[in-house]
C-alpha cells in the first residue's frame, strides 16, 4: 500500500508540474513571430517624439515609406525603405534620394522598435506603433 501511495503521489506531483508549466500567456508575445520575417514587424505607422519635435514614419509592405515631421515646420516626404536582416540595418530614402535615414535596429516588439541612428547625431531612438493593427 505504501508503494502504491508513493507512486500515486509522484504521478500527482508530475502531472501538476505539467499543468502549471503550460498555464499562462505567451511570454514572447512582443517578439517577432518569425525571426526570418523580422522586417514585417516594421510595417506600420511609428512615432518618435524626440526627433524634430515629433516624427512619424510609415513603412509599407511594398517597400515604400513616408515621413512626416511637424516642427519647426511641417514636412512630408515619400520614398522607399529596406531592412538588412543579417546586420539589422533599416534604411529609409526619401525626397528623391536626397534624404537618407538609417538605424541599427536594437529591438523590435509588436508595439515599438528601438534603433541607433547611423546618420546625423547617432542617438538611440524608440518609435511606438500608432496604427494599432498588430
N, C-alpha and C positions, 0 to 999 in steps of 0.2 A: 504494500500500500504506500509506503514511504517513497519508493522508487516511482510509482505512478504519479503521486502528488508532486514530486520534484520535477519530473518530466513535463507534467501539465503546467506548472509554474514557469518553467523555462520557455515553453511554447507560448504562453500568455505574454511574457515579457518581450519575446522576439516579435510576436505579432503586434504588440503595442508600439514597439520601436518603428516597425514598418509603416504603420498607420500615421504616426506622428511625423515621420520624416516626409511623408507625401502630402501633408497638410500645408496650408499657407499659399501665398500668391507666387507669382513669377518673380524671383529675386533679381532677375536680369532684365526686367521689362523696359528699362531705359536704354539698354544696349541695343545696337543694331541687330536685327534678327538673323541676318546672313552677312558675315564679315566680307565676303567677296562682292556683295552688292552694297557696300557701305555708302557709296555715292548717292544711292536712292534716299538715304536718310537725310541728305542735304536738300532734297527737292522740297520747296515750300517757301513761305514768306518769313523772314527773320529780321529782328530789330535789335539794335545796339544803341544805347543812349549816350555812350561815351564819345563816339566819333561825330564830328561836325554838328554837334548839338542834336544828334539823333539821326541814324541812318537805317534805312530799310533796304534789304536785298530780297529779291525774288529769284530763286533758282528753279527753272523749269526742267522737266524730264527730257525735253528735246535738246537741251544744251544751251538754250537762250537764258538770258538773265536781264534784270533791270535793277537799277539803283536809284533810290530817292533820298535826298537829304533836305532838311528844312531850315538849316541855319548855317551860316549867316544869310544865305539866300537859297531859294528853292531851286533844286537841280534834279532833273530826271534824265537818266542815261540808260540806254539799252545796249546789249552786247551778248557775249557768249561766255560760257564757263566750262571748265574741265576739272576733274579730280583725279590725281595720280594716287591710286590706292596704295601702291608699294611704298611711296615716300610720304604719303598723307599730305600732299600739297594741293590746295584749292586755288585756282587762278580764275579771275573774272576780268575780261577785257571789254571795255565799254568805250563809248564816244568815238566810234570808227577806228578803234585801235590806239587812240591817243592816251587812254587811261588804262592802267593795269593795277589791279589789287590782287595780292596773293598772300596766303596764310599757310603756315604749317599747322595742320589740324591736330590739336592735342586730345580732344574728346568730342564724341558725338553721342547725344542721347535723343530720345524721342522729342523732347521739348527744348533742347538747347544744344549749341555747339560752341566750343572754345578753340581759338586759334591764335598763334603768334603771327602778327602782321609782318610780312617779309619785305614790304615796301613802305617807305616813309619812316615813321618813328619806331617801328619794331615793337609796339605794345602788344600785350596779350589781351584779347577782347573776347567777350562772351555774347553770343547772339541768342535771343529767345524766340521760339516759334510764335508766330502771330496768326497763322491761318487755321489752327485748331483742327486740321484734317486728321492728324495722327492720334 
